[in-house]
Amino acid sequence: MKTNVTHSQVAGRLLAVRQKGFTPSSTGQVGRVTPCAPQSATNFPNGAHGVTRPTLCRNLFVTVLAVAAMALSACVAWAQPTTTFTKITTGPVVTNLGQGWGAAWGDIDNDGFIDLVVVNEGADFLYRNNRDGTFTSITNSPVVRSASDFGGGLSFSDYDNDGDLDLMVVVYGRPPNTLFRNEGDGTFAMTDPNTLPSNGDEDGVSWGDFDNDGFLDLLITSDPNPSVRLHRNNGDGTFREVTSTSGLDQRVGYALAGVWGDIDNDGDLDLVVTYWLGGGRNSIYRNNGNGTFAKILEGDAGYFFGAAWGDYDNDGDLDLFIVQGGGSTLGNDVLYRNDGNGAFTKMAANLVGPLVADNQPGAGCAWADYDNDGWLDLYVANPGLSTSGGESGRKNLLYHNNGDGSFTQVTTGSPVNDVATSASCIWGDYNNDGFMDLFVANGGHTGRQRDFLYRNDGNSNAWLKLKLIGTVSNRSAIGAKVRVKATINGTSFWQMREISGGDGSFSQNDIRPNFGLGDASRVETLRIEWPSGQVQELANVPANQTLILQEPPRLEPTVKVLNGMVELKVRGWKGFTYAIEGSSNLTTWQRLGTVTNLTGTLQATDVDAGGGPQRFYRLVVP
């Protein structure tokens, strides 16, 4: 439902006044959220590699009050185009020897191409994308530190909201956890190690704005002292640990993965934590919306590693896959279907197929629609386990989603036939062709090994990729949900992706959501649900392109209207420029002025707004 409001109705929503004069100024005041209405997109002439930047915010007077439920559409069998991978055999990414644990894709220099970081036992790797399908190994960066006992997890995010991706690395042993601040040119500086102190035995790390204040908070998993630690971002470059007050203070078990995800679609991030030995059980925590969490599911105990959220059945909510890493005596991998009512169903092999039948030791996992047919597929990285208890290599696993709730194991191709001691896997479109490529980190405790990089050769299926930029929400848009509706082979259905600040095991996928569209030439509806609560919609978006979308800023009036003067407030991250437009009929709009937000909150004063018919305001990108 959509509703138009005026100043006589609800304070904090958009004000209807008559606009005649306009004077911009800066202020430090903070206001409330006003969601944004549907937008229109324009097509970029460069085809599959083009970037579209549609009007930022159209008709801010419109408030989206409800999001329609996404129903699972029946699957229609069709001749699916085949998809193959090419194993990359040249270049530093696959020739450097390391003992790989975690890996993450992230565009560190904002050139539109994702770069790569790999955490090892020993020296870490930083690879800059050359934008031609090759990478350069950067050896003079503080990210490439040379000493650690055991590699750990890592994750990119713009924790300081300055427009570039920073990097958090945790380790099991020494040196301490390190937050690397991006200097704005793709180089990094080490922050004070006391910013996020280490207990010495960390495993995983994940960014997420659990309190929706616009600043990304940090979850770290480790050995039980405690096994989960939550650090709240103070918004000034510092953090405060809030584990004891959050309900996450666990003193049993060795927590390995902690992954954020909004499981109940209520707009705040919930959490799954996996445990390996020590008495801990895999647990799902619901965010209560007041800074605390409640455990709603306590699952299996054993030797579990990675976890990944993904809407595999396209019913509009996040399902969960967990990898068990202890071998046949400790059970199988686990898939939990989200039932949409706060409950999860543990799926059996007779319902979903082989992905829950594997009882050999695994480590990392990652969802992606690798063949762009509109359904999420799953890759699992396996370290193997020798008879003596040590690690040994075995084949990794790829499961193709059949679109009917079941999966088929892929048995051909190098991604499922290469043997290594694999610790993590990440999907990312490193050559920007619309098809998700695959990186696998190898080595672990076994010894120095070469990592795997597989280029997705694609097929005839269409796609849509997005880069989201938060202006009120966190700048990385982590936690945002993106939904698309398209008609694929005659059947119209929704897909959903949620941008994650940490995935699988020790790792992070490309944060740009990629949608497979099959034979669809366009997306009928594109909806972005921002962590701030704002909602954007675009209609009839052409396929085979990358869209760069900014979150609508907050446009708010002061309640006080005196002597014909009205103040409009715009809240968002500094550096953005907007035009303010007014209308009396919601059809014809007049440009009133252009303002740049220099402080984070901008105040524009209408000095002659009294009398006459009602007026509406909106913000657009000039």
VOLOSE-554313 format. One record per residue (C-alpha): x, y, z; residue number from 1. Coordinates in steps of 0.1 Angstrom, whole numbers. Example, Ala and Ser with C-alpha at 12.3 -4.5 7.8 and 13.67 -1.06 7.14 Angstrom:
# residues 2
[rec [123 -45 78] 1]
[rec [137 -11 71] 2]
//
This chain:
# residues 622
[rec [0 0 0] 1]
[rec [12 35 -8] 2]
[rec [1 66 10] 3]
[rec [6 104 4] 4]
[rec [9 125 35] 5]
[rec [10 162 43] 6]
[rec [23 183 72] 7]
[rec [-11 182 89] 8]
[rec [-9 145 93] 9]
[rec [22 128 106] 10]
[rec [52 148 119] 11]
[rec [85 134 105] 12]
[rec [70 124 72] 13]
[rec [72 148 42] 14]
[rec [57 182 46] 15]
[rec [33 198 21] 16]
[rec [40 236 18] 17]
[rec [42 262 -8] 18]
[rec [78 268 -20] 19]
[rec [89 302 -33] 20]
[rec [123 309 -19] 21]
[rec [152 286 -11] 22]
[rec [183 289 11] 23]
[rec [206 259 19] 24]
[rec [226 256 51] 25]
[rec [244 228 72] 26]
[rec [233 215 105] 27]
[rec [241 186 128] 28]
[rec [205 176 135] 29]
[rec [193 141 129] 30]
[rec [158 132 117] 31]
[rec [136 102 110] 32]
[rec [133 79 79] 33]
[rec [110 85 50] 34]
[rec [110 56 25] 35]
[rec [113 62 -12] 36]
[rec [89 54 -40] 37]
[rec [96 35 -72] 38]
[rec [122 48 -95] 39]
[rec [128 46 -132] 40]
[rec [159 32 -148] 41]
[rec [178 41 -180] 42]
[rec [197 17 -202] 43]
[rec [234 22 -206] 44]
[rec [246 18 -242] 45]
[rec [276 -5 -234] 46]
[rec [254 -36 -231] 47]
[rec [265 -63 -207] 48]
[rec [293 -42 -192] 49]
[rec [273 -10 -189] 50]
[rec [266 8 -157] 51]
[rec [232 24 -151] 52]
[rec [227 51 -126] 53]
[rec [190 58 -123] 54]
[rec [174 88 -107] 55]
[rec [183 85 -70] 56]
[rec [150 92 -54] 57]
[rec [117 98 -71] 58]
[rec [86 109 -53] 59]
[rec [98 109 -17] 60]
[rec [63 118 -6] 61]
[rec [53 82 -13] 62]
[rec [58 58 16] 63]
[rec [59 21 10] 64]
[rec [41 6 40] 65]
[rec [42 -31 33] 66]
[rec [62 -56 13] 67]
[rec [42 -82 -5] 68]
[rec [49 -118 4] 69]
[rec [71 -136 -21] 70]
[rec [54 -169 -31] 71]
[rec [73 -198 -46] 72]
[rec [63 -203 -81] 73]
[rec [60 -237 -96] 74]
[rec [90 -249 -115] 75]
[rec [87 -255 -152] 76]
[rec [112 -279 -168] 77]
[rec [131 -265 -197] 78]
[rec [163 -271 -217] 79]
[rec [189 -254 -195] 80]
[rec [219 -240 -213] 81]
[rec [251 -257 -201] 82]
[rec [277 -239 -181] 83]
[rec [314 -248 -179] 84]
[rec [344 -235 -160] 85]
[rec [380 -229 -171] 86]
[rec [407 -235 -146] 87]
[rec [431 -206 -145] 88]
[rec [467 -220 -145] 89]
[rec [488 -188 -149] 90]
[rec [492 -157 -127] 91]
[rec [501 -152 -90] 92]
[rec [466 -161 -78] 93]
[rec [471 -198 -87] 94]
[rec [509 -200 -87] 95]
[rec [517 -186 -53] 96]
[rec [522 -213 -27] 97]
[rec [504 -207 7] 98]
[rec [485 -224 35] 99]
[rec [452 -209 27] 100]
[rec [423 -205 52] 101]
[rec [402 -175 45] 102]
[rec [395 -154 13] 103]
[rec [374 -124 4] 104]
[rec [365 -105 -28] 105]
[rec [362 -67 -25] 106]
[rec [367 -37 -48] 107]
[rec [395 -20 -27] 108]
[rec [401 8 -52] 109]
[rec [366 15 -65] 110]
[rec [375 8 -101] 111]
[rec [344 -15 -106] 112]
[rec [365 -47 -105] 113]
[rec [367 -69 -74] 114]
[rec [401 -76 -59] 115]
[rec [411 -106 -37] 116]
[rec [427 -112 -3] 117]
[rec [438 -146 10] 118]
[rec [447 -153 46] 119]
[rec [473 -181 51] 120]
[rec [494 -197 78] 121]
[rec [523 -174 72] 122]
[rec [523 -145 47] 123]
[rec [489 -134 34] 124]
[rec [482 -125 -2] 125]
[rec [467 -93 -17] 126]
[rec [458 -94 -54] 127]
[rec [448 -63 -74] 128]
[rec [425 -69 -104] 129]
[rec [440 -56 -136] 130]
[rec [406 -54 -153] 131]
[rec [417 -77 -181] 132]
[rec [412 -111 -164] 133]
[rec [446 -110 -147] 134]
[rec [458 -100 -112] 135]
[rec [489 -84 -98] 136]
[rec [503 -96 -64] 137]
[rec [508 -66 -41] 138]
[rec [537 -73 -18] 139]
[rec [543 -39 -1] 140]
[rec [509 -36 17] 141]
[rec [505 -40 55] 142]
[rec [477 -65 46] 143]
[rec [505 -88 34] 144]
[rec [519 -94 68] 145]
[rec [544 -123 72] 146]
[rec [538 -138 105] 147]
[rec [508 -156 120] 148]
[rec [504 -189 138] 149]
[rec [471 -199 121] 150]
[rec [452 -180 94] 151]
[rec [417 -170 104] 152]
[rec [387 -152 90] 153]
[rec [385 -119 71] 154]
[rec [358 -96 58] 155]
[rec [355 -63 38] 156]
[rec [333 -35 49] 157]
[rec [332 3 49] 158]
[rec [331 5 87] 159]
[rec [338 43 88] 160]
[rec [313 51 59] 161]
[rec [339 71 40] 162]
[rec [332 54 6] 163]
[rec [359 27 5] 164]
[rec [362 -9 17] 165]
[rec [382 -15 48] 166]
[rec [394 -50 59] 167]
[rec [392 -69 92] 168]
[rec [414 -100 97] 169]
[rec [413 -123 128] 170]
[rec [439 -150 135] 171]
[rec [442 -181 157] 172]
[rec [474 -172 175] 173]
[rec [496 -142 168] 174]
[rec [497 -114 157] 175]
[rec [466 -98 171] 176]
[rec [434 -91 152] 177]
[rec [439 -62 128] 178]
[rec [415 -37 113] 179]
[rec [431 -23 81] 180]
[rec [417 11 72] 181]
[rec [415 19 35] 182]
[rec [432 52 27] 183]
[rec [409 59 -2] 184]
[rec [433 49 -30] 185]
[rec [433 11 -25] 186]
[rec [461 12 1] 187]
[rec [457 3 37] 188]
[rec [469 15 71] 189]
[rec [469 -6 103] 190]
[rec [446 8 130] 191]
[rec [454 7 167] 192]
[rec [454 -30 177] 193]
[rec [435 -20 208] 194]
[rec [406 -9 186] 195]
[rec [394 -46 185] 196]
[rec [415 -65 210] 197]
[rec [423 -102 205] 198]
[rec [419 -131 229] 199]
[rec [445 -149 207] 200]
[rec [422 -177 194] 201]
[rec [399 -162 169] 202]
[rec [383 -181 140] 203]
[rec [356 -162 121] 204]
[rec [345 -126 116] 205]
[rec [314 -110 101] 206]
[rec [302 -74 97] 207]
[rec [266 -65 103] 208]
[rec [246 -34 116] 209]
[rec [226 -53 143] 210]
[rec [211 -21 158] 211]
[rec [205 -3 124] 212]
[rec [222 29 134] 213]
[rec [240 32 101] 214]
[rec [274 19 114] 215]
[rec [286 -17 109] 216]
[rec [292 -37 140] 217]
[rec [315 -67 142] 218]
[rec [310 -103 154] 219]
[rec [341 -125 161] 220]
[rec [339 -162 169] 221]
[rec [366 -180 188] 222]
[rec [375 -205 216] 223]
[rec [352 -204 246] 224]
[rec [364 -173 265] 225]
[rec [337 -163 254] 226]
[rec [332 -182 221] 227]
[rec [312 -153 206] 228]
[rec [321 -116 209] 229]
[rec [300 -87 196] 230]
[rec [316 -53 192] 231]
[rec [293 -23 186] 232]
[rec [306 5 163] 233]
[rec [305 38 181] 234]
[rec [305 57 148] 235]
[rec [338 75 156] 236]
[rec [363 48 146] 237]
[rec [361 30 179] 238]
[rec [342 -1 191] 239]
[rec [326 -12 224] 240]
[rec [321 -48 233] 241]
[rec [285 -56 241] 242]
[rec [286 -94 243] 243]
[rec [275 -96 280] 244]
[rec [244 -74 275] 245]
[rec [234 -89 241] 246]
[rec [225 -124 251] 247]
[rec [253 -139 230] 248]
[rec [278 -145 259] 249]
[rec [285 -183 254] 250]
[rec [312 -200 275] 251]
[rec [310 -234 260] 252]
[rec [322 -248 226] 253]
[rec [345 -236 200] 254]
[rec [326 -212 178] 255]
[rec [338 -212 142] 256]
[rec [314 -194 120] 257]
[rec [291 -165 128] 258]
[rec [269 -153 99] 259]
[rec [243 -125 100] 260]
[rec [210 -128 82] 261]
[rec [175 -114 85] 262]
[rec [156 -147 89] 263]
[rec [122 -132 97] 264]
[rec [122 -103 73] 265]
[rec [116 -78 101] 266]
[rec [144 -55 91] 267]
[rec [171 -64 116] 268]
[rec [199 -89 114] 269]
[rec [196 -123 131] 270]
[rec [225 -147 135] 271]
[rec [237 -183 132] 272]
[rec [268 -196 151] 273]
[rec [284 -229 143] 274]
[rec [305 -249 168] 275]
[rec [332 -275 165] 276]
[rec [336 -297 196] 277]
[rec [337 -284 232] 278]
[rec [300 -290 239] 279]
[rec [286 -262 218] 280]
[rec [256 -267 195] 281]
[rec [248 -249 163] 282]
[rec [225 -220 172] 283]
[rec [202 -195 156] 284]
[rec [196 -162 174] 285]
[rec [167 -139 167] 286]
[rec [174 -101 170] 287]
[rec [149 -87 195] 288]
[rec [153 -52 181] 289]
[rec [165 -37 214] 290]
[rec [202 -47 213] 291]
[rec [195 -82 226] 292]
[rec [192 -117 210] 293]
[rec [171 -148 218] 294]
[rec [181 -183 209] 295]
[rec [153 -198 188] 296]
[rec [170 -230 176] 297]
[rec [197 -252 191] 298]
[rec [208 -278 165] 299]
[rec [234 -304 162] 300]
[rec [266 -308 182] 301]
[rec [297 -321 166] 302]
[rec [325 -307 144] 303]
[rec [308 -281 123] 304]
[rec [325 -254 102] 305]
[rec [310 -231 76] 306]
[rec [275 -217 73] 307]
[rec [257 -198 46] 308]
[rec [223 -182 43] 309]
[rec [205 -183 9] 310]
[rec [170 -184 -4] 311]
[rec [174 -217 -23] 312]
[rec [136 -223 -28] 313]
[rec [128 -187 -39] 314]
[rec [100 -183 -13] 315]
[rec [114 -149 0] 316]
[rec [132 -159 32] 317]
[rec [167 -171 41] 318]
[rec [174 -208 43] 319]
[rec [206 -222 60] 320]
[rec [233 -246 50] 321]
[rec [259 -259 75] 322]
[rec [290 -279 68] 323]
[rec [301 -306 92] 324]
[rec [339 -311 93] 325]
[rec [345 -342 114] 326]
[rec [339 -372 92] 327]
[rec [313 -399 89] 328]
[rec [312 -407 127] 329]
[rec [299 -372 134] 330]
[rec [271 -369 109] 331]
[rec [262 -352 76] 332]
[rec [260 -317 63] 333]
[rec [228 -299 72] 334]
[rec [202 -279 53] 335]
[rec [175 -260 72] 336]
[rec [145 -247 53] 337]
[rec [131 -215 66] 338]
[rec [93 -221 71] 339]
[rec [86 -184 73] 340]
[rec [70 -185 107] 341]
[rec [101 -183 129] 342]
[rec [107 -221 126] 343]
[rec [131 -242 105] 344]
[rec [128 -277 91] 345]
[rec [159 -299 89] 346]
[rec [157 -313 54] 347]
[rec [163 -350 46] 348]
[rec [181 -364 16] 349]
[rec [149 -379 2] 350]
[rec [136 -343 -2] 351]
[rec [165 -323 -13] 352]
[rec [190 -348 -26] 353]
[rec [228 -354 -21] 354]
[rec [238 -321 -5] 355]
[rec [227 -334 30] 356]
[rec [239 -369 23] 357]
[rec [277 -361 24] 358]
[rec [292 -373 57] 359]
[rec [328 -366 48] 360]
[rec [347 -337 64] 361]
[rec [340 -303 48] 362]
[rec [349 -267 57] 363]
[rec [336 -238 36] 364]
[rec [304 -233 16] 365]
[rec [289 -206 -6] 366]
[rec [256 -201 -25] 367]
[rec [255 -186 -60] 368]
[rec [234 -191 -92] 369]
[rec [264 -202 -113] 370]
[rec [244 -210 -144] 371]
[rec [220 -179 -141] 372]
[rec [189 -200 -143] 373]
[rec [172 -181 -114] 374]
[rec [180 -207 -87] 375]
[rec [208 -207 -61] 376]
[rec [234 -235 -64] 377]
[rec [258 -245 -37] 378]
[rec [296 -252 -36] 379]
[rec [313 -269 -6] 380]
[rec [351 -269 0] 381]
[rec [365 -300 16] 382]
[rec [398 -304 34] 383]
[rec [395 -342 38] 384]
[rec [406 -362 68] 385]
[rec [434 -388 69] 386]
[rec [432 -421 89] 387]
[rec [456 -406 114] 388]
[rec [434 -376 121] 389]
[rec [453 -351 100] 390]
[rec [441 -333 69] 391]
[rec [444 -347 34] 392]
[rec [429 -336 2] 393]
[rec [397 -347 -14] 394]
[rec [374 -334 -41] 395]
[rec [351 -304 -35] 396]
[rec [314 -305 -42] 397]
[rec [290 -286 -65] 398]
[rec [253 -290 -62] 399]
[rec [230 -278 -90] 400]
[rec [196 -265 -79] 401]
[rec [169 -282 -99] 402]
[rec [143 -255 -92] 403]
[rec [119 -279 -75] 404]
[rec [134 -280 -40] 405]
[rec [160 -307 -49] 406]
[rec [196 -307 -60] 407]
[rec [218 -327 -83] 408]
[rec [255 -332 -76] 409]
[rec [277 -321 -105] 410]
[rec [304 -347 -113] 411]
[rec [322 -332 -143] 412]
[rec [346 -303 -146] 413]
[rec [377 -293 -128] 414]
[rec [359 -275 -98] 415]
[rec [346 -309 -87] 416]
[rec [376 -331 -97] 417]
[rec [406 -312 -85] 418]
[rec [420 -325 -52] 419]
[rec [434 -302 -25] 420]
[rec [431 -295 12] 421]
[rec [405 -268 7] 422]
[rec [394 -245 36] 423]
[rec [371 -219 20] 424]
[rec [354 -210 -12] 425]
[rec [340 -177 -25] 426]
[rec [320 -167 -55] 427]
[rec [326 -134 -73] 428]
[rec [323 -120 -108] 429]
[rec [359 -109 -112] 430]
[rec [357 -102 -150] 431]
[rec [322 -85 -148] 432]
[rec [306 -107 -175] 433]
[rec [276 -114 -153] 434]
[rec [286 -150 -144] 435]
[rec [299 -159 -110] 436]
[rec [335 -171 -109] 437]
[rec [349 -193 -81] 438]
[rec [380 -191 -59] 439]
[rec [391 -218 -35] 440]
[rec [417 -214 -8] 441]
[rec [439 -244 -2] 442]
[rec [465 -256 23] 443]
[rec [454 -252 58] 444]
[rec [476 -272 82] 445]
[rec [487 -296 56] 446]
[rec [514 -275 39] 447]
[rec [519 -250 12] 448]
[rec [496 -255 -18] 449]
[rec [484 -236 -48] 450]
[rec [449 -221 -46] 451]
[rec [422 -227 -73] 452]
[rec [406 -200 -95] 453]
[rec [379 -210 -119] 454]
[rec [365 -187 -146] 455]
[rec [328 -192 -153] 456]
[rec [325 -194 -191] 457]
[rec [288 -186 -189] 458]
[rec [260 -195 -213] 459]
[rec [231 -177 -231] 460]
[rec [212 -169 -198] 461]
[rec [206 -133 -189] 462]
[rec [216 -116 -156] 463]
[rec [214 -85 -135] 464]
[rec [241 -72 -111] 465]
[rec [238 -44 -86] 466]
[rec [262 -23 -66] 467]
[rec [244 -6 -37] 468]
[rec [256 25 -19] 469]
[rec [241 34 14] 470]
[rec [235 70 22] 471]
[rec [216 66 54] 472]
[rec [222 29 60] 473]
[rec [258 17 62] 474]
[rec [277 27 31] 475]
[rec [285 -9 21] 476]
[rec [247 -17 22] 477]
[rec [254 -48 42] 478]
[rec [221 -63 54] 479]
[rec [201 -48 25] 480]
[rec [177 -72 8] 481]
[rec [173 -72 -30] 482]
[rec [143 -88 -46] 483]
[rec [137 -92 -83] 484]
[rec [107 -105 -102] 485]
[rec [112 -119 -137] 486]
[rec [95 -143 -161] 487]
[rec [118 -172 -169] 488]
[rec [107 -197 -195] 489]
[rec [71 -186 -191] 490]
[rec [70 -186 -153] 491]
[rec [71 -154 -133] 492]
[rec [87 -157 -99] 493]
[rec [107 -137 -73] 494]
[rec [143 -141 -63] 495]
[rec [160 -126 -32] 496]
[rec [196 -118 -21] 497]
[rec [208 -103 11] 498]
[rec [242 -86 12] 499]
[rec [264 -103 37] 500]
[rec [294 -91 57] 501]
[rec [309 -126 60] 502]
[rec [300 -159 44] 503]
[rec [308 -196 46] 504]
[rec [339 -203 66] 505]
[rec [366 -176 72] 506]
[rec [355 -159 40] 507]
[rec [333 -134 21] 508]
[rec [317 -135 -13] 509]
[rec [314 -106 -38] 510]
[rec [290 -82 -20] 511]
[rec [274 -71 -54] 512]
[rec [242 -92 -57] 513]
[rec [240 -111 -90] 514]
[rec [207 -125 -103] 515]
[rec [203 -151 -130] 516]
[rec [174 -144 -153] 517]
[rec [174 -173 -177] 518]
[rec [156 -163 -210] 519]
[rec [141 -131 -195] 520]
[rec [151 -99 -213] 521]
[rec [141 -77 -183] 522]
[rec [133 -76 -147] 523]
[rec [96 -67 -141] 524]
[rec [101 -54 -106] 525]
[rec [133 -47 -87] 526]
[rec [129 -39 -50] 527]
[rec [157 -29 -25] 528]
[rec [149 -30 12] 529]
[rec [176 -9 29] 530]
[rec [186 -15 65] 531]
[rec [173 20 73] 532]
[rec [138 8 65] 533]
[rec [136 27 32] 534]
[rec [123 8 2] 535]
[rec [131 15 -35] 536]
[rec [114 0 -65] 537]
[rec [123 1 -102] 538]
[rec [101 -14 -130] 539]
[rec [110 -29 -164] 540]
[rec [148 -30 -158] 541]
[rec [167 -44 -189] 542]
[rec [187 -75 -183] 543]
[rec [225 -79 -189] 544]
[rec [237 -48 -171] 545]
[rec [252 -36 -138] 546]
[rec [231 -10 -119] 547]
[rec [247 13 -94] 548]
[rec [220 24 -70] 549]
[rec [222 49 -41] 550]
[rec [199 48 -11] 551]
[rec [174 77 -10] 552]
[rec [185 102 16] 553]
[rec [161 113 44] 554]
[rec [141 143 36] 555]
[rec [123 158 66] 556]
[rec [107 190 76] 557]
[rec [109 207 110] 558]
[rec [77 206 128] 559]
[rec [79 244 132] 560]
[rec [64 265 104] 561]
[rec [67 302 113] 562]
[rec [61 333 92] 563]
[rec [60 314 60] 564]
[rec [94 297 66] 565]
[rec [99 259 65] 566]
[rec [131 239 71] 567]
[rec [138 207 52] 568]
[rec [164 183 66] 569]
[rec [184 158 46] 570]
[rec [203 132 65] 571]
[rec [229 109 49] 572]
[rec [267 104 46] 573]
[rec [286 134 37] 574]
[rec [298 141 1] 575]
[rec [265 135 -18] 576]
[rec [249 162 -38] 577]
[rec [211 165 -44] 578]
[rec [186 187 -61] 579]
[rec [154 196 -43] 580]
[rec [123 198 -64] 581]
[rec [87 209 -55] 582]
[rec [53 202 -70] 583]
[rec [17 211 -63] 584]
[rec [2 184 -84] 585]
[rec [27 155 -82] 586]
[rec [31 157 -119] 587]
[rec [49 189 -127] 588]
[rec [81 194 -107] 589]
[rec [101 226 -103] 590]
[rec [139 226 -95] 591]
[rec [143 247 -64] 592]
[rec [180 244 -57] 593]
[rec [210 221 -55] 594]
[rec [228 214 -23] 595]
[rec [258 193 -12] 596]
[rec [258 175 21] 597]
[rec [291 184 38] 598]
[rec [285 174 74] 599]
[rec [262 144 73] 600]
[rec [230 164 78] 601]
[rec [219 192 55] 602]
[rec [193 218 63] 603]
[rec [175 237 36] 604]
[rec [153 266 45] 605]
[rec [123 277 24] 606]
[rec [121 313 34] 607]
[rec [87 320 17] 608]
[rec [65 289 19] 609]
[rec [33 302 33] 610]
[rec [-2 303 17] 611]
[rec [-17 288 -14] 612]
[rec [-22 251 -22] 613]
[rec [-2 223 -7] 614]
[rec [33 215 -20] 615]
[rec [53 184 -21] 616]
[rec [91 180 -21] 617]
[rec [115 153 -35] 618]
[rec [153 148 -38] 619]
[rec [170 137 -70] 620]
[rec [205 133 -82] 621]
[rec [213 163 -104] 622]
//
